[in-house]
Amino acid sequence: MAELRPVTLITGASAGIGSALARVFAANRHEVVLVARREQLLTALAEEIAATGAPKPTVLRADVSRIDAGRRIGEALTASGLEPEIVVNNAGFGLVGDAVSLDRGEQLAMIDLNVRTLTDLSLAFADALVRRKGGILNVASVAAFLPGPGMAVYYASKAYVLSFTEALHHELAPKGVRVTALCPGPVPTEFQARSGVKAMKFPRTLTRSAERVAEDGYRGLKEGARVVVPGFPNRLIATFAGMLPRRFVLDMAGARNRART
């Protein structure tokens, strides 16, 4: 059997931070596999990347929220002679509103995608990642450091991503595998429309473009950082959120999320 070719697997690659990460990895000579449901957008992105002279990405249309997504993706990669050297778990979504008012099924689907799928894909290719001394980049959020009234399940799901990723970083570092949690603040993407955000204005000091976030995430992974929080103001939030009185943090986050609706 021919040796499998190493690739960087990126979920949620059709738009926003995911597509920005694909461009950054490709610009640094990684062969990338673009995974999402919207094949037309993936194909356009693959053509754009190939036009820069970078290796043409492989497009893999897949619904990563499926219970068997890890197995299906693994089989598709093997059939193409590929295996992950780096896994980038970017797919996810949020919902704005009180948890008791939002659709319960949608919130459970959010947990499935943000938590279960990310866990599955972080573990599914462990043997290859260890063998190739590769890495995992899990996209969390600055929300991971806070409780989030008005986006309770989303904030909680990102807290899981941060905790899981930090622990995995500690477990896999001795094996030569880098594991990084990328925790951006507000990023103007279609995420806001999907989540139900009506007020699209964010403080300029907290906001960074998807491209800058992707650059920060790539650099942090290559340097072996455990956590990357893009932007100094966001790092202040992450640092002081655990030091401030919890009631104050709850009131602050709740007021911010109510202003989005």
SENUMAR-363306 format. One record per residue: residue number from 1; residue in one letter; chain; y negated, z, x of N, C-alpha, C in turn. Coordinates in steps of 0.2 Angstrom, whole numbers, plus 5000, padded with zeros to 4 digits. Atoms other than C-alpha are relative to their C-alpha. Example, Ala and Ser with C-alpha at 12.3 -4.5 7.8 and 13.67 -1.06 7.14 Angstrom:
(node 1, "A", "A", (5006, 5000, 5004), (5022, 5039, 5062), (4994, 5000, 5004)) (node 2, "S", "A", (5006, 4999, 4996), (5005, 5036, 5068), (4995, 5003, 4996)) 
# end
This chain:
(node 1, "M", "A", (5006, 5000, 5004), (5000, 5000, 5000), (4994, 5000, 5004)) (node 2, "A", "A", (5006, 5001, 4996), (4983, 4995, 5007), (4996, 5007, 4999)) (node 3, "E", "A", (5004, 4994, 5000), (4971, 5009, 5011), (4995, 5000, 4995)) (node 4, "L", "A", (5005, 5000, 5005), (4959, 5014, 4998), (4993, 5000, 5003)) (node 5, "R", "A", (5006, 5000, 4997), (4941, 5011, 5001), (4995, 5005, 4997)) (node 6, "P", "A", (5004, 4994, 5002), (4929, 5026, 5000), (4993, 4997, 4996)) (node 7, "V", "A", (5006, 5002, 5004), (4915, 5025, 4987), (4997, 5006, 4997)) (node 8, "T", "A", (5004, 4995, 5003), (4902, 5036, 4979), (5000, 4999, 4992)) (node 9, "L", "A", (5000, 5000, 5008), (4905, 5039, 4960), (4994, 5003, 4997)) (node 10, "I", "A", (5006, 4998, 5003), (4890, 5041, 4950), (5000, 5000, 4992)) (node 11, "T", "A", (5000, 5000, 5008), (4891, 5046, 4931), (4993, 5000, 4997)) (node 12, "G", "A", (5006, 5001, 5003), (4877, 5043, 4919), (4995, 4996, 5004)) (node 13, "A", "A", (5004, 5004, 4996), (4871, 5029, 4930), (4996, 4995, 4997)) (node 14, "S", "A", (5004, 5005, 5004), (4863, 5018, 4917), (4993, 5001, 5000)) (node 15, "A", "A", (5007, 4999, 5001), (4846, 5026, 4917), (4998, 5006, 5004)) (node 16, "G", "A", (5003, 4993, 4998), (4834, 5040, 4923), (5003, 5002, 5007)) (node 17, "I", "A", (4998, 4997, 4993), (4840, 5051, 4938), (5006, 4996, 5002)) (node 18, "G", "A", (4994, 5003, 4998), (4857, 5043, 4938), (4999, 4993, 5003)) (node 19, "S", "A", (5001, 5007, 4997), (4851, 5025, 4941), (4996, 5001, 5007)) (node 20, "A", "A", (5004, 4999, 4994), (4838, 5032, 4954), (5005, 5002, 5006)) (node 21, "L", "A", (4995, 4998, 4995), (4853, 5041, 4963), (5004, 4994, 5002)) (node 22, "A", "A", (4996, 5006, 4998), (4863, 5025, 4963), (4996, 4996, 5005)) (node 23, "R", "A", (5004, 5004, 4996), (4848, 5016, 4971), (4999, 5003, 5007)) (node 24, "V", "A", (5001, 4997, 4994), (4846, 5029, 4984), (5006, 5000, 5005)) (node 25, "F", "A", (4994, 5001, 4996), (4864, 5030, 4989), (5002, 4993, 5003)) (node 26, "A", "A", (4999, 5007, 4998), (4865, 5011, 4990), (4996, 4999, 5006)) (node 27, "A", "A", (5005, 5002, 4994), (4850, 5010, 5001), (5002, 5004, 5006)) (node 28, "N", "A", (4997, 4997, 4994), (4859, 5022, 5013), (5007, 4998, 5001)) (node 29, "R", "A", (4994, 5004, 4998), (4874, 5010, 5014), (5006, 5003, 4997)) (node 30, "H", "A", (4994, 4998, 5004), (4885, 5019, 5002), (5002, 4995, 4995)) (node 31, "E", "A", (4998, 5004, 5005), (4896, 5008, 4991), (5001, 5005, 4994)) (node 32, "V", "A", (5001, 4996, 5006), (4893, 5015, 4974), (5004, 4997, 4994)) (node 33, "V", "A", (4997, 5002, 5007), (4903, 5015, 4957), (4996, 5003, 4995)) (node 34, "L", "A", (5004, 4998, 5006), (4892, 5015, 4942), (5004, 5002, 4994)) (node 35, "V", "A", (4996, 4999, 5006), (4899, 5024, 4927), (4996, 5002, 4995)) (node 36, "A", "A", (5003, 4998, 5006), (4892, 5025, 4910), (5003, 4996, 4994)) (node 37, "R", "A", (4997, 5004, 5006), (4895, 5018, 4892), (4996, 4994, 4999)) (node 38, "R", "A", (5004, 5006, 5001), (4881, 5005, 4893), (5001, 4995, 5005)) (node 39, "E", "A", (4998, 5005, 4994), (4889, 4991, 4903), (4994, 4995, 5001)) (node 40, "Q", "A", (5006, 5005, 4999), (4874, 4979, 4901), (4995, 5003, 5005)) (node 41, "L", "A", (5005, 4997, 4996), (4862, 4991, 4909), (5004, 5001, 5007)) (node 42, "L", "A", (4997, 4999, 4994), (4875, 4995, 4923), (5001, 4994, 5004)) (node 43, "T", "A", (4999, 5006, 4996), (4878, 4977, 4927), (4993, 4998, 5003)) (node 44, "A", "A", (5007, 5002, 4998), (4859, 4974, 4928), (4998, 5004, 5006)) (node 45, "L", "A", (5001, 4995, 4994), (4858, 4989, 4940), (5004, 4997, 5006)) (node 46, "A", "A", (4996, 5003, 4995), (4872, 4982, 4950), (4997, 4994, 5004)) (node 47, "E", "A", (5003, 5006, 4997), (4864, 4965, 4952), (4994, 5002, 5004)) (node 48, "E", "A", (5007, 4998, 4996), (4847, 4973, 4957), (5002, 5003, 5007)) (node 49, "I", "A", (4998, 4997, 4994), (4856, 4984, 4970), (5003, 4994, 5005)) (node 50, "A", "A", (4997, 5005, 4996), (4866, 4969, 4977), (4994, 4995, 5003)) (node 51, "A", "A", (5005, 5004, 4998), (4850, 4959, 4978), (4996, 5003, 5006)) (node 52, "T", "A", (5003, 4997, 4994), (4843, 4971, 4991), (5004, 4999, 5006)) (node 53, "G", "A", (4996, 5001, 4994), (4857, 4967, 5003), (5005, 5006, 5001)) (node 54, "A", "A", (4995, 4995, 5000), (4867, 4983, 4999), (5006, 4998, 4997)) (node 55, "P", "A", (4994, 5001, 5003), (4885, 4983, 4995), (5000, 4999, 4992)) (node 56, "K", "A", (5000, 5000, 5007), (4887, 4977, 4977), (5004, 5005, 4996)) (node 57, "P", "A", (4997, 4994, 5003), (4891, 4992, 4966), (5006, 4997, 4995)) (node 58, "T", "A", (4995, 5001, 5005), (4907, 4992, 4955), (4998, 5003, 4993)) (node 59, "V", "A", (5002, 4997, 5007), (4903, 4994, 4936), (5006, 5002, 4997)) (node 60, "L", "A", (4994, 4997, 5003), (4915, 5005, 4927), (4997, 5003, 4993)) (node 61, "R", "A", (5002, 4998, 5007), (4911, 5006, 4908), (5005, 5006, 4998)) (node 62, "A", "A", (4996, 4995, 5002), (4918, 5023, 4903), (4996, 5005, 4996)) (node 63, "D", "A", (5003, 4995, 5004), (4914, 5037, 4890), (5003, 5007, 5004)) (node 64, "V", "A", (4998, 4994, 4996), (4915, 5052, 4902), (5001, 5006, 4996)) (node 65, "S", "A", (4999, 4994, 5005), (4915, 5064, 4887), (5007, 5001, 4998)) (node 66, "R", "A", (4993, 5000, 5003), (4933, 5059, 4883), (5004, 5005, 5004)) (node 67, "I", "A", (4996, 4995, 4997), (4946, 5073, 4887), (5004, 4997, 5006)) (node 68, "D", "A", (4996, 5003, 4995), (4955, 5061, 4898), (4996, 4996, 5005)) (node 69, "A", "A", (5005, 5004, 4996), (4940, 5054, 4907), (5002, 5000, 5008)) (node 70, "G", "A", (4999, 5000, 4993), (4945, 5060, 4924), (5006, 4996, 5002)) (node 71, "R", "A", (4994, 5004, 4999), (4962, 5052, 4923), (4999, 4993, 5000)) (node 72, "R", "A", (5001, 5007, 5001), (4956, 5036, 4917), (4996, 4997, 5006)) (node 73, "I", "A", (5005, 5003, 4995), (4942, 5034, 4930), (5004, 5000, 5007)) (node 74, "G", "A", (4996, 5000, 4994), (4955, 5039, 4944), (5004, 4994, 5000)) (node 75, "E", "A", (4995, 5006, 5000), (4967, 5025, 4938), (4996, 4994, 5001)) (node 76, "A", "A", (5004, 5006, 4999), (4953, 5012, 4937), (4998, 4999, 5007)) (node 77, "L", "A", (5002, 5001, 4993), (4947, 5016, 4954), (5006, 4998, 5005)) (node 78, "T", "A", (4994, 5001, 4996), (4965, 5016, 4962), (5002, 4992, 4999)) (node 79, "A", "A", (4998, 5007, 5001), (4968, 4999, 4953), (4996, 4995, 5004)) (node 80, "S", "A", (5004, 5004, 4996), (4953, 4992, 4962), (5000, 5001, 5007)) (node 81, "G", "A", (4999, 4999, 4992), (4958, 4999, 4979), (4994, 5005, 5002)) (node 82, "L", "A", (5005, 4995, 4999), (4945, 5013, 4978), (5002, 5007, 4999)) (node 83, "E", "A", (4999, 4993, 5002), (4944, 5032, 4979), (4993, 5003, 5002)) (node 84, "P", "A", (5006, 4996, 4999), (4929, 5044, 4979), (5000, 5003, 5007)) (node 85, "E", "A", (5002, 4996, 4994), (4921, 5050, 4995), (4995, 5005, 4998)) (node 86, "I", "A", (5005, 4995, 5003), (4907, 5058, 4985), (5000, 4999, 4993)) (node 87, "V", "A", (5000, 5000, 5007), (4906, 5062, 4967), (4993, 5003, 4998)) (node 88, "V", "A", (5006, 4998, 5003), (4889, 5063, 4958), (5001, 5001, 4993)) (node 89, "N", "A", (4999, 4998, 5007), (4890, 5072, 4941), (4993, 5000, 4997)) (node 90, "N", "A", (5007, 5000, 5003), (4874, 5067, 4933), (5000, 4999, 4992)) (node 91, "A", "A", (5000, 5001, 5007), (4879, 5063, 4915), (4999, 5007, 4996)) (node 92, "G", "A", (5001, 4994, 5004), (4873, 5076, 4902), (4994, 4998, 4996)) (node 93, "F", "A", (5005, 5001, 5005), (4861, 5078, 4888), (4998, 5007, 4998)) (node 94, "G", "A", (5003, 4994, 5003), (4850, 5092, 4880), (4998, 4999, 4993)) (node 95, "L", "A", (5002, 5000, 5007), (4845, 5096, 4862), (4994, 5006, 4999)) (node 96, "V", "A", (5006, 4995, 5001), (4828, 5105, 4857), (5001, 5002, 4993)) (node 97, "G", "A", (5000, 4997, 5007), (4828, 5117, 4843), (5004, 5006, 5000)) (node 98, "D", "A", (4996, 4994, 5000), (4835, 5134, 4838), (5008, 4998, 4999)) (node 99, "A", "A", (4993, 5001, 5000), (4854, 5135, 4841), (5003, 5000, 4993)) (node 100, "V", "A", (4997, 4999, 5007), (4857, 5140, 4823), (4998, 4995, 4995)) (node 101, "S", "A", (5003, 5006, 5004), (4847, 5125, 4816), (5003, 4994, 5002)) (node 102, "L", "A", (4998, 5007, 4997), (4854, 5111, 4827), (5008, 4999, 4998)) (node 103, "D", "A", (4994, 5002, 5002), (4870, 5102, 4823), (5005, 5004, 5004)) (node 104, "R", "A", (4995, 4996, 4996), (4885, 5113, 4829), (5004, 4995, 5004)) (node 105, "G", "A", (4996, 5005, 4997), (4896, 5098, 4833), (4996, 4997, 5006)) (node 106, "E", "A", (5004, 5003, 4994), (4882, 5090, 4844), (5000, 5005, 5005)) (node 107, "Q", "A", (5001, 4995, 4995), (4880, 5106, 4853), (5007, 5002, 5004)) (node 108, "L", "A", (4993, 4999, 4997), (4899, 5108, 4856), (5001, 4994, 5005)) (node 109, "A", "A", (5000, 5006, 4996), (4898, 5090, 4862), (4996, 5000, 5007)) (node 110, "M", "A", (5004, 4999, 4994), (4884, 5095, 4874), (5004, 5004, 5005)) (node 111, "I", "A", (4996, 4996, 4995), (4895, 5108, 4882), (5006, 4996, 5003)) (node 112, "D", "A", (4994, 5004, 4998), (4910, 5096, 4883), (4997, 4996, 5006)) (node 113, "L", "A", (5003, 5004, 4995), (4899, 5084, 4893), (4997, 5003, 5006)) (node 114, "N", "A", (5004, 4996, 4995), (4888, 5096, 4903), (5004, 5004, 5004)) (node 115, "V", "A", (4995, 4995, 4997), (4902, 5108, 4907), (5007, 4998, 5002)) (node 116, "R", "A", (4993, 5002, 4999), (4919, 5102, 4904), (5001, 4994, 5004)) (node 117, "T", "A", (5000, 5006, 4997), (4917, 5084, 4910), (4998, 5001, 5008)) (node 118, "L", "A", (5003, 4999, 4993), (4907, 5090, 4926), (5006, 5004, 5004)) (node 119, "T", "A", (4995, 4997, 4997), (4921, 5102, 4930), (5006, 4996, 5001)) (node 120, "D", "A", (4994, 5004, 5000), (4935, 5090, 4927), (4999, 4995, 5006)) (node 121, "L", "A", (5001, 5005, 4995), (4927, 5077, 4939), (4998, 5003, 5006)) (node 122, "S", "A", (5001, 4996, 4993), (4922, 5090, 4952), (5007, 5001, 5003)) (node 123, "L", "A", (4994, 4998, 4998), (4940, 5094, 4953), (5005, 4994, 5001)) (node 124, "A", "A", (4995, 5005, 5001), (4949, 5078, 4949), (5002, 4996, 5007)) (node 125, "F", "A", (4999, 5004, 4994), (4947, 5070, 4966), (4999, 5004, 5007)) (node 126, "A", "A", (5001, 4995, 4995), (4947, 5086, 4977), (5004, 4997, 5006)) (node 127, "D", "A", (4996, 5002, 4994), (4961, 5079, 4989), (4997, 4995, 5004)) (node 128, "A", "A", (5004, 5006, 4996), (4951, 5063, 4993), (4994, 5003, 5003)) (node 129, "L", "A", (5007, 4997, 4998), (4935, 5073, 4995), (5002, 5004, 5007)) (node 130, "V", "A", (4998, 4996, 4995), (4944, 5085, 5007), (5002, 4995, 5006)) (node 131, "R", "A", (4997, 5005, 4995), (4953, 5071, 5017), (4994, 4996, 5003)) (node 132, "R", "A", (5005, 5004, 4997), (4937, 5061, 5019), (4994, 5004, 5002)) (node 133, "K", "A", (5006, 4996, 4998), (4925, 5076, 5022), (4994, 4998, 4996)) (node 134, "G", "A", (5005, 5003, 5004), (4915, 5070, 5007), (4995, 5005, 4997)) (node 135, "G", "A", (5005, 4995, 5003), (4904, 5079, 4995), (5000, 4999, 4992)) (node 136, "I", "A", (5002, 5000, 5007), (4899, 5083, 4977), (4993, 5002, 4999)) (node 137, "L", "A", (5007, 4999, 5002), (4882, 5082, 4970), (5000, 5001, 4992)) (node 138, "N", "A", (5001, 4998, 5007), (4880, 5091, 4953), (4993, 5001, 4997)) (node 139, "V", "A", (5007, 5000, 5002), (4864, 5088, 4943), (5000, 5006, 4995)) (node 140, "A", "A", (5001, 4995, 5004), (4859, 5104, 4935), (4993, 5000, 4998)) (node 141, "S", "A", (5007, 5000, 5002), (4841, 5109, 4931), (4997, 5007, 5002)) (node 142, "V", "A", (5003, 4994, 4999), (4828, 5122, 4934), (5001, 5005, 4995)) (node 143, "A", "A", (4998, 4996, 5006), (4833, 5128, 4917), (5006, 5004, 5001)) (node 144, "A", "A", (4994, 4996, 4999), (4849, 5135, 4925), (4998, 5007, 5002)) (node 145, "F", "A", (5003, 4993, 4997), (4838, 5150, 4932), (4998, 5004, 4994)) (node 146, "L", "A", (5003, 4997, 5006), (4832, 5154, 4914), (5004, 5001, 4994)) (node 147, "P", "A", (4997, 5001, 5007), (4838, 5159, 4897), (4995, 4995, 4996)) (node 148, "G", "A", (5004, 5005, 5003), (4831, 5146, 4885), (5000, 5000, 4993)) (node 149, "P", "A", (5001, 5000, 5008), (4826, 5150, 4867), (4997, 4993, 4998)) (node 150, "G", "A", (5002, 5007, 5001), (4824, 5133, 4859), (5004, 4995, 5003)) (node 151, "M", "A", (4995, 5004, 4997), (4836, 5125, 4870), (5006, 5004, 5003)) (node 152, "A", "A", (4995, 4995, 4998), (4849, 5139, 4871), (5006, 4997, 5003)) (node 153, "V", "A", (4994, 5003, 4997), (4865, 5129, 4874), (4999, 4996, 5006)) (node 154, "Y", "A", (5002, 5004, 4994), (4857, 5117, 4886), (4999, 5004, 5006)) (node 155, "Y", "A", (5002, 4995, 4994), (4850, 5131, 4897), (5006, 5003, 5002)) (node 156, "A", "A", (4993, 4996, 4999), (4867, 5140, 4896), (5004, 4995, 5004)) (node 157, "S", "A", (4996, 5005, 4997), (4876, 5124, 4901), (4998, 4999, 5007)) (node 158, "K", "A", (5003, 5002, 4993), (4865, 5121, 4916), (5001, 5007, 5005)) (node 159, "A", "A", (4999, 4993, 4997), (4867, 5140, 4921), (5008, 4999, 5003)) (node 160, "Y", "A", (4993, 5001, 4997), (4886, 5136, 4922), (5000, 4995, 5005)) (node 161, "V", "A", (5000, 5005, 4995), (4883, 5121, 4932), (4998, 5003, 5007)) (node 162, "L", "A", (5003, 4997, 4994), (4873, 5130, 4945), (5005, 5005, 5003)) (node 163, "S", "A", (4996, 4995, 4997), (4885, 5145, 4946), (5007, 4997, 5002)) (node 164, "F", "A", (4994, 5003, 4998), (4901, 5134, 4947), (4999, 4996, 5006)) (node 165, "T", "A", (5001, 5004, 4994), (4893, 5123, 4960), (4999, 5004, 5006)) (node 166, "E", "A", (5001, 4995, 4994), (4887, 5137, 4971), (5007, 5003, 5002)) (node 167, "A", "A", (4993, 4998, 4999), (4905, 5144, 4970), (5004, 4995, 5004)) (node 168, "L", "A", (4996, 5006, 4997), (4913, 5127, 4974), (4997, 4999, 5007)) (node 169, "H", "A", (5003, 5001, 4993), (4901, 5125, 4989), (5003, 5005, 5005)) (node 170, "H", "A", (4997, 4995, 4996), (4907, 5142, 4996), (5008, 4998, 5001)) (node 171, "E", "A", (4992, 5001, 4999), (4926, 5137, 4993), (5001, 4994, 5004)) (node 172, "L", "A", (4998, 5006, 4997), (4925, 5120, 5000), (4996, 4999, 5007)) (node 173, "A", "A", (5003, 5000, 4993), (4913, 5122, 5015), (5005, 5000, 5006)) (node 174, "P", "A", (4995, 5000, 4995), (4927, 5127, 5026), (5005, 4994, 5001)) (node 175, "K", "A", (4996, 5006, 5000), (4936, 5111, 5022), (4996, 4994, 5002)) (node 176, "G", "A", (5005, 5005, 4998), (4921, 5101, 5027), (4997, 4996, 4994)) (node 177, "V", "A", (5003, 5003, 5006), (4916, 5096, 5009), (4993, 5003, 4998)) (node 178, "R", "A", (5006, 4998, 5002), (4898, 5097, 5005), (4999, 5000, 4992)) (node 179, "V", "A", (5000, 5000, 5007), (4894, 5103, 4987), (4993, 5003, 4999)) (node 180, "T", "A", (5007, 4998, 5001), (4876, 5104, 4981), (4998, 4999, 4992)) (node 181, "A", "A", (5003, 5000, 5007), (4867, 5108, 4964), (4993, 4998, 5001)) (node 182, "L", "A", (5007, 5002, 5000), (4852, 5098, 4961), (4997, 5002, 4994)) (node 183, "C", "A", (5003, 4997, 5005), (4840, 5107, 4950), (4993, 4998, 4999)) (node 184, "P", "A", (5007, 5002, 5001), (4825, 5097, 4945), (4996, 5003, 4994)) (node 185, "G", "A", (5004, 4998, 5005), (4811, 5102, 4934), (4999, 4994, 4995)) (node 186, "P", "A", (5001, 5005, 5004), (4803, 5090, 4921), (5000, 4993, 5004)) (node 187, "V", "A", (5000, 5006, 4997), (4807, 5072, 4925), (4999, 4995, 4994)) (node 188, "P", "A", (5001, 5005, 5006), (4800, 5058, 4913), (5006, 4995, 5000)) (node 189, "T", "A", (4994, 5004, 5001), (4816, 5049, 4908), (5001, 5000, 4992)) (node 190, "E", "A", (4998, 5001, 5007), (4824, 5044, 4891), (5004, 5007, 4998)) (node 191, "F", "A", (4997, 4993, 5002), (4832, 5062, 4892), (4996, 5003, 4995)) (node 192, "Q", "A", (5005, 4997, 5005), (4817, 5068, 4882), (5001, 4998, 4993)) (node 193, "A", "A", (4999, 5003, 5007), (4820, 5056, 4868), (5007, 5002, 4997)) (node 194, "R", "A", (4994, 4998, 5002), (4838, 5060, 4867), (5001, 5007, 4998)) (node 195, "S", "A", (5000, 4992, 5001), (4835, 5079, 4867), (4996, 5001, 4994)) (node 196, "G", "A", (5004, 4999, 5006), (4823, 5077, 4852), (4993, 5003, 5002)) (node 197, "V", "A", (5007, 4998, 4998), (4807, 5081, 4863), (4995, 4996, 4997)) (node 198, "K", "A", (5005, 5004, 5003), (4792, 5076, 4853), (4994, 5000, 5005)) (node 199, "A", "A", (5006, 5000, 4996), (4778, 5082, 4865), (5002, 4998, 5007)) (node 200, "M", "A", (4997, 5002, 4993), (4781, 5072, 4881), (4996, 5002, 5006)) (node 201, "K", "A", (5004, 4998, 4995), (4767, 5080, 4891), (5003, 5006, 5004)) (node 202, "F", "A", (4998, 4995, 4996), (4773, 5091, 4905), (4995, 5002, 5006)) (node 203, "P", "A", (5004, 4999, 4995), (4763, 5100, 4918), (5001, 4996, 5006)) (node 204, "R", "A", (5000, 5005, 4995), (4759, 5088, 4932), (5003, 5004, 5007)) (node 205, "T", "A", (4997, 4996, 4994), (4763, 5102, 4945), (5007, 5001, 5000)) (node 206, "L", "A", (4993, 4999, 5000), (4781, 5104, 4939), (5004, 4993, 5000)) (node 207, "T", "A", (4997, 5007, 5002), (4784, 5085, 4935), (5001, 4996, 5007)) (node 208, "R", "A", (4998, 5004, 4994), (4793, 5074, 4948), (5003, 4994, 4997)) (node 209, "S", "A", (4996, 5006, 5003), (4799, 5056, 4946), (5007, 5000, 5002)) (node 210, "A", "A", (4993, 5000, 4999), (4817, 5052, 4945), (5001, 4997, 5007)) (node 211, "E", "A", (4999, 5002, 4993), (4815, 5043, 4962), (5000, 5005, 5005)) (node 212, "R", "A", (5002, 4994, 4995), (4808, 5058, 4971), (5006, 5005, 4999)) (node 213, "V", "A", (4994, 4995, 5001), (4822, 5069, 4963), (5006, 4998, 5003)) (node 214, "A", "A", (4994, 5003, 4997), (4835, 5057, 4969), (5000, 5000, 5007)) (node 215, "E", "A", (5000, 4999, 4993), (4829, 5057, 4986), (5001, 5007, 5003)) (node 216, "D", "A", (4999, 4993, 4998), (4828, 5076, 4987), (5007, 5002, 4999)) (node 217, "G", "A", (4993, 4998, 5001), (4846, 5077, 4980), (5004, 4997, 5006)) (node 218, "Y", "A", (4996, 5004, 4995), (4853, 5064, 4992), (4999, 5004, 5007)) (node 219, "R", "A", (5002, 4996, 4994), (4844, 5073, 5007), (5004, 5007, 5000)) (node 220, "G", "A", (4997, 4993, 5000), (4850, 5090, 5002), (5008, 5000, 5000)) (node 221, "L", "A", (4993, 5001, 4999), (4868, 5084, 5000), (5002, 4998, 5007)) (node 222, "K", "A", (4998, 5002, 4993), (4868, 5076, 5017), (4999, 5006, 5005)) (node 223, "E", "A", (5001, 4994, 4995), (4861, 5092, 5025), (5004, 5006, 4998)) (node 224, "G", "A", (4995, 4994, 5002), (4874, 5103, 5016), (4997, 5005, 4996)) (node 225, "A", "A", (5003, 4995, 5004), (4862, 5112, 5005), (5004, 5002, 4994)) (node 226, "R", "A", (4997, 4998, 5006), (4869, 5123, 4992), (4997, 4999, 4993)) (node 227, "V", "A", (5004, 5001, 5005), (4855, 5121, 4980), (4994, 4997, 5002)) (node 228, "V", "A", (5007, 5004, 4999), (4840, 5109, 4979), (4996, 5000, 4994)) (node 229, "V", "A", (5005, 5000, 5005), (4825, 5112, 4968), (4994, 4996, 5002)) (node 230, "P", "A", (5006, 5004, 4998), (4813, 5098, 4970), (4993, 5003, 4997)) (node 231, "G", "A", (5007, 4998, 5001), (4795, 5103, 4971), (4999, 5007, 5001)) (node 232, "F", "A", (5001, 4993, 4998), (4787, 5119, 4977), (4999, 5004, 4993)) (node 233, "P", "A", (5001, 4996, 5006), (4781, 5125, 4959), (5007, 5001, 4997)) (node 234, "N", "A", (4993, 4999, 5003), (4799, 5123, 4953), (5004, 5005, 5004)) (node 235, "R", "A", (4996, 4995, 4996), (4806, 5133, 4967), (4997, 5007, 4999)) (node 236, "L", "A", (5002, 4993, 5002), (4794, 5147, 4963), (5003, 5002, 4993)) (node 237, "I", "A", (4996, 4998, 5006), (4801, 5147, 4945), (5007, 5002, 5001)) (node 238, "A", "A", (4993, 4998, 4998), (4818, 5147, 4952), (5001, 5007, 5003)) (node 239, "T", "A", (5000, 4994, 4996), (4814, 5161, 4964), (4998, 5006, 4996)) (node 240, "F", "A", (5003, 4994, 5004), (4804, 5173, 4952), (5003, 5001, 4993)) (node 241, "A", "A", (4997, 4999, 5007), (4814, 5170, 4936), (5004, 5006, 5000)) (node 242, "G", "A", (4996, 4994, 5000), (4826, 5183, 4941), (4997, 5007, 5001)) (node 243, "M", "A", (5004, 4994, 4998), (4813, 5196, 4946), (4995, 5002, 4995)) (node 244, "L", "A", (5004, 4998, 5005), (4802, 5195, 4931), (5003, 5004, 4994)) (node 245, "P", "A", (4997, 4997, 5005), (4805, 5206, 4916), (5003, 4995, 4995)) (node 246, "R", "A", (4996, 5005, 5004), (4818, 5197, 4905), (4996, 4998, 4994)) (node 247, "R", "A", (5003, 5002, 5006), (4808, 5198, 4889), (4994, 4995, 5001)) (node 248, "F", "A", (5005, 5004, 4998), (4793, 5190, 4898), (5003, 4993, 5001)) (node 249, "V", "A", (4997, 5006, 4998), (4804, 5176, 4904), (5003, 4996, 4993)) (node 250, "L", "A", (4998, 5002, 5007), (4812, 5174, 4886), (4994, 4997, 4996)) (node 251, "D", "A", (5006, 5002, 5004), (4795, 5173, 4878), (4997, 4993, 5003)) (node 252, "M", "A", (5003, 5006, 4997), (4788, 5160, 4891), (5004, 4994, 4999)) (node 253, "A", "A", (4996, 5005, 5001), (4803, 5149, 4890), (5000, 4998, 4992)) (node 254, "G", "A", (5000, 5001, 5007), (4804, 5150, 4871), (4993, 4996, 4998)) (node 255, "A", "A", (5006, 5003, 5002), (4785, 5146, 4869), (5000, 4992, 5003)) (node 256, "R", "A", (5000, 5006, 4997), (4787, 5131, 4881), (5005, 4995, 4996)) (node 257, "N", "A", (4995, 5004, 5004), (4802, 5124, 4871), (4997, 4998, 4993)) (node 258, "R", "A", (5003, 5001, 5007), (4793, 5126, 4854), (4995, 4995, 5001)) (node 259, "A", "A", (5005, 5005, 4999), (4779, 5116, 4861), (5002, 4993, 5001)) (node 260, "R", "A", (4997, 5007, 4999), (4791, 5101, 4864), (5001, 4997, 4993)) (node 261, "T", "A", (4998, 5002, 5007), (4795, 5100, 4845), (4994, 4997, 4996)) 
# end
